Amino acid sequence: MNLARLSVLGASLTIAACGGSGDFGDISGGVGFGGGGSSTTTYAITSGNAPAATRASWEAANGSGSFGSAGGQIVATGNPGDFAKASPASRSAGLIANVLQKIPFGPDVSPCLVDGAVTLSGDIADPLTLTTGDTFNILFEACDDGFGEVIDGTIDMTVREFTGDLLAGTYLLSMDTVATDLQVFTASDTVTSNGDATVTQDTTRSPYVESGVSGTSMTVDYNDMSETLSNYVSSQTFDGGEQTLPYTLSAAGTLNSTELDGVVQYSTPVTFAGEDFDYPSSGSMLVEGLDSAARLTAIDNVNVTIEIDVDGDGTYDETLELTWAELLAS
């Protein structure tokens, strides 16, 4: 299961730091796990399964970050950064900006290009901007835009904070978001998402963008697999003004995956950093299981190492050398 598929929520989600406060604080230190796991971990990490545990944790962190950074597209037509790849985001771009002039608004129905529709409704205080307490409901009804995906389900949003100029695309936005049976169907896959996220996006220094997401619980069912993130947080930056398009990613959370048949916790003691569409060239992730741990370190944008502590004593007993491609194919 690739938790990057969490990005189906990108239409509704943007950055939130720990606790959803809207503070873009450093979370690179993670949540302070001690190398031996905690009472919530149930998955024993070994030399045999360490690649699977680190891959799943990396995908969880990267996936939650991607749906967070895509969120600004739901309220503005501008691209908030290179991470925005979600189908609901592309379908819903500018919807809210287009209805802000209408009070009251909704249900405002927009037909999809091939079949189905998207219905937007809500309650806003000011027709010219977003205000704390504004609410929005987006209902996808078998929406097919001809891109090989059909989207169905509901996203509810409540604005926590907004400053800046929405139409100009320079703002600080924070929203509480709930996805209910949000599904994406393709020819081979069915992805269903349920859960909550507090999201925020800062485009005030555009083309440098800060984004991310935090939440209590988000479950994604992918065909016959299921993964739940709990007490999760991720933070990303992207600088579209630099020729190399640098980005960063830091994250922490608890992952319960049927693919691992257990629970692990992950954090990023050293923030991941990279350029353009490449894999990160630096940074590390600590994955903690039941009395065990693994540490993923980016050597460069091609190679990684996985250090394994099989008994949770703080000493790494084995080191694996892999490429990013080999890790993510494991």
Helices and strands as residue ranges (DSSP letters): G 3-9, G 18-20, H 50-69, G 71-74, H 87-92, H 95-99, E 105-111, E 115-123, E 135-144, E 150-165, E 170-185, E 190-205, E 208-222, E 225-239, E 246-257, E 262-275, E 282-289, E 292-298, E 303-309, E 318-323, H 324-328
